[in-house]
Amino acid sequence: MDWNDLRVFLAIARAGSLGAAAKLLGVSHPTVGRRLHVLEQASGQVFFRRTASGLVLTASGERIFELAEAMERNALTIERRLAGDDDQAEGLLRIASADWFASYVLGPVLAELVRRHPLIVPEIIAGHRLFDLTRREADIAFRIIPFTEPDIVQKRLCTLPYGLYIAAGASVEPHAQGEGVGLILMNTAQAHYPDVTWLQERYPAARTVFTSSSRTVQARMCALGLGIAVLPRALGDQLPALRRVEVEQAPPGRDIWMGYHQDMRHMDRLRALADLVAEMID
């Protein structure tokens, strides 16, 4: 069996449809359908049946699913170890990070990395999704929660302070209870964040006027006068269009964690970044 066909099989089994599998793999819908057809033709088996909720594994599909996953784990281990043995500080380095952190905290580090190692090409994969380092969705990741996945080397870099911000041109400080104040918050998926709770408890009479998972978008809407926001000071203090409100008790800060798979620990370009981060971020 062709490994590429088995990758398609696994993607369909996990996603539940040809279209969703195509998005996971970064290929076209027809390509996924064609690969599945080739696999089923070669094996003489039907691996999926259509239901109202999507494609589900047949008995034949279930029998090979675990075997295909084992093949995938072995293939990924080989890929990681080959990449981890790369002893040249050159090539693409895929970095997962929130957009604001990449721009305002990692930015100077990445600029220095390229100055010292001009053959390394950093690639930022911005977003809040927890990227799978085992599958090499990224080579190294920076995030605000510890890594719980097995075989991940991780380090707590620092605790970033957060602040309360309003538009620089705003003439009135928020009222004590927040009457008439608009809150700019994280969206529903991040509604449990400590800074969201802090802001809502501080201004119980205020109403939510805007939500976004992007701190950069929140900062922009705050600068436009839409409302008040809690932002990382590494972001908010660098924007002239914002003004930090002095409060007796600052919003809770967040720890920043760096992690990479242990198979990648000898990759020279990854080590170059990790060492520079340790040197420049504290």
C-alpha positions in Angstrom: 0.0 0.0 0.0 1.1 3.5 -0.8 1.8 5.5 2.4 0.3 8.6 0.9 -3.0 6.7 0.4 -2.9 5.6 4.0 -2.4 9.2 5.1 -5.6 10.1 3.2 -7.4 7.1 4.8 -6.4 8.4 8.3 -7.4 11.9 7.5 -10.9 10.8 6.4 -11.3 8.6 9.4 -10.5 11.5 11.7 -12.3 14.2 9.9 -15.4 12.3 8.9 -15.7 13.7 5.4 -13.7 14.0 2.2 -13.9 17.8 2.3 -12.7 18.1 5.9 -9.9 15.6 5.2 -8.8 17.7 2.2 -8.5 20.7 4.5 -6.4 18.8 7.0 -4.1 17.6 4.2 -3.9 20.8 2.3 -5.1 19.1 -1.0 -8.2 19.3 -3.1 -11.4 17.5 -2.5 -11.1 15.4 -5.7 -7.6 14.4 -4.8 -8.8 12.9 -1.5 -11.6 11.0 -3.3 -9.3 9.7 -5.9 -6.7 8.5 -3.3 -9.4 6.7 -1.4 -10.7 5.1 -4.5 -7.3 3.8 -5.4 -6.8 2.4 -1.9 -10.1 0.6 -1.9 -9.6 -0.7 -5.4 -6.1 -2.1 -4.6 -7.3 -3.8 -1.4 -10.7 -5.0 -2.7 -12.3 -3.6 0.4 -14.7 -0.7 1.2 -13.4 1.2 4.2 -16.1 3.8 4.7 -19.9 4.0 4.6 -21.9 7.1 4.2 -24.2 8.2 7.1 -26.3 11.3 7.8 -23.4 12.5 10.1 -20.6 11.8 7.6 -18.3 9.0 6.6 -17.7 6.2 9.2 -15.4 3.2 9.2 -16.7 -0.1 8.0 -15.5 -3.3 9.8 -12.6 -3.5 7.2 -11.7 0.1 7.9 -11.6 -0.4 11.6 -9.3 -3.4 11.2 -6.6 -1.4 9.4 -7.1 1.9 11.3 -4.8 1.0 14.2 -2.2 -0.5 11.9 -2.3 2.7 9.8 -1.8 4.8 12.9 1.2 2.7 13.9 2.7 3.2 10.5 2.0 6.9 10.8 3.8 7.1 14.2 6.8 5.3 12.8 6.9 7.6 9.7 6.7 10.7 11.9 9.4 9.4 14.2 11.7 8.9 11.2 10.9 12.4 9.9 11.5 14.1 13.2 14.8 12.3 13.9 16.1 13.0 10.4 15.2 16.7 10.9 16.6 16.7 14.4 19.9 15.4 13.2 20.3 18.3 10.8 23.5 19.9 11.8 23.3 23.0 9.6 22.0 26.3 11.0 20.0 26.9 7.8 16.6 26.2 6.3 13.0 26.7 7.3 12.2 26.9 11.0 8.4 26.7 11.6 7.4 28.6 14.8 3.9 28.4 16.3 2.8 31.5 18.3 0.0 34.0 18.9 0.3 36.9 16.4 0.9 39.5 19.1 3.6 37.5 20.7 5.4 36.9 17.4 5.2 40.6 16.5 6.0 42.3 19.8 8.0 39.8 21.9 9.6 37.4 19.4 10.1 40.0 16.7 13.4 41.4 18.0 14.6 37.8 18.7 13.8 36.7 15.2 15.5 39.7 13.7 18.6 38.9 15.7 18.4 35.3 14.7 18.4 36.2 11.0 21.3 38.6 11.5 23.4 35.9 13.2 22.2 33.0 11.0 21.2 34.5 7.6 20.5 31.1 6.2 17.8 30.3 8.7 14.3 31.3 7.4 11.8 31.7 10.3 8.2 30.9 9.4 5.5 32.1 11.9 2.4 30.0 12.1 0.1 32.4 14.0 -2.9 31.3 16.0 -4.3 30.0 19.2 -4.7 26.4 18.2 -2.4 24.0 20.1 -0.3 22.7 17.3 0.8 19.1 17.4 4.6 19.0 17.6 4.6 15.2 17.3 3.1 15.5 13.8 5.5 18.4 13.1 2.8 20.9 12.6 5.5 23.2 13.9 9.1 22.7 14.9 8.8 24.8 18.1 5.9 26.5 19.8 5.3 29.4 22.3 2.1 29.5 24.3 0.5 30.5 27.6 -0.3 27.1 28.9 2.2 24.3 29.8 2.7 21.4 27.4 1.1 18.1 28.5 1.9 16.0 25.5 4.4 13.2 25.9 8.0 13.7 24.7 7.9 17.5 24.7 10.9 19.4 26.0 9.4 22.6 27.6 10.6 25.6 29.5 8.8 28.4 31.2 10.4 31.6 29.8 8.8 34.4 31.8 5.6 35.8 33.2 4.3 38.7 31.0 2.5 41.5 32.8 -0.9 42.6 31.5 -2.5 46.1 31.7 -5.8 47.9 31.3 -6.0 50.1 28.2 -8.2 52.8 26.7 -7.8 54.9 23.6 -5.1 57.5 23.9 -7.5 60.3 23.1 -10.2 59.2 25.7 -10.8 62.1 28.1 -12.7 60.1 30.8 -11.5 57.3 32.9 -13.9 54.3 33.2 -16.5 54.8 36.0 -15.9 52.7 39.1 -18.7 50.2 38.3 -18.4 50.6 34.5 -21.7 52.2 33.6 -21.6 53.1 30.0 -18.3 51.3 29.4 -17.8 48.8 26.6 -15.6 45.8 27.3 -13.4 44.3 24.6 -12.9 40.6 25.5 -11.5 37.3 24.3 -14.1 35.3 22.4 -16.2 32.5 23.8 -13.5 29.8 23.5 -11.1 31.9 25.6 -13.8 33.3 28.0 -12.3 31.5 30.9 -9.0 33.4 30.7 -8.0 35.2 34.0 -7.9 38.6 32.4 -11.5 38.2 31.1 -12.7 37.4 34.6 -10.7 40.3 36.1 -12.2 42.8 33.7 -15.8 41.6 34.2 -15.5 41.6 37.9 -13.8 45.0 38.0 -16.6 46.6 35.9 -19.8 44.6 36.7 -22.1 47.3 35.2 -20.2 47.4 31.8 -21.4 45.5 28.8 -19.4 43.5 26.2 -19.2 45.3 22.9 -16.6 43.3 21.0 -14.8 39.9 21.3 -11.9 38.5 19.4 -9.3 35.7 19.9 -6.7 38.1 18.5 -5.0 40.5 21.0 -3.9 42.5 18.0 -7.5 43.0 16.9 -8.6 43.8 20.4 -5.9 46.5 20.6 -7.0 48.0 17.3 -10.6 48.2 18.4 -9.6 49.7 21.7 -7.5 52.3 19.9 -10.6 53.2 17.9 -12.4 54.1 21.1 -14.8 51.1 21.0 -14.1 50.2 24.7 -11.5 49.2 27.2 -9.4 46.1 27.0 -6.9 44.1 29.0 -3.8 43.5 26.9 -0.3 42.1 27.3 1.9 45.2 28.2 4.4 44.0 25.6 1.7 44.8 23.1 -0.2 47.7 24.6 2.7 49.8 25.8 4.2 49.9 22.3 1.1 51.3 20.7 0.9 55.2 20.8 -2.9 55.0 20.1 -3.4 53.3 23.5 -3.1 54.6 27.0 -2.6 52.3 30.0 -5.0 53.0 33.0 -3.2 52.9 36.3 -5.1 50.6 38.7 -4.4 49.6 42.3 -4.3 45.9 41.3 -3.0 45.0 37.9 -4.7 42.3 35.8 -3.2 38.9 36.2 -0.2 38.2 34.0 0.5 35.0 32.0 3.4 32.6 31.9 5.0 32.0 28.5 6.1 28.4 27.7 8.4 27.3 24.9 8.3 23.7 23.7 9.6 21.3 21.1 9.6 17.6 20.5 12.6 15.8 22.1 13.5 14.3 18.7 14.1 17.8 17.5 16.5 18.9 20.3 19.6 18.5 18.2 18.4 20.5 15.2 20.9 23.4 14.9 18.4 26.0 13.7 16.0 25.2 16.5 18.7 25.3 19.1 19.9 28.6 17.7 16.4 30.1 18.3 16.0 28.4 21.7 19.4 29.8 22.9 18.6 33.2 21.6 15.2 33.3 23.3 16.8 32.3 26.6 19.3 35.1 26.1 16.9 37.9 25.1 13.6 37.1 26.9 13.4 37.0 30.7 
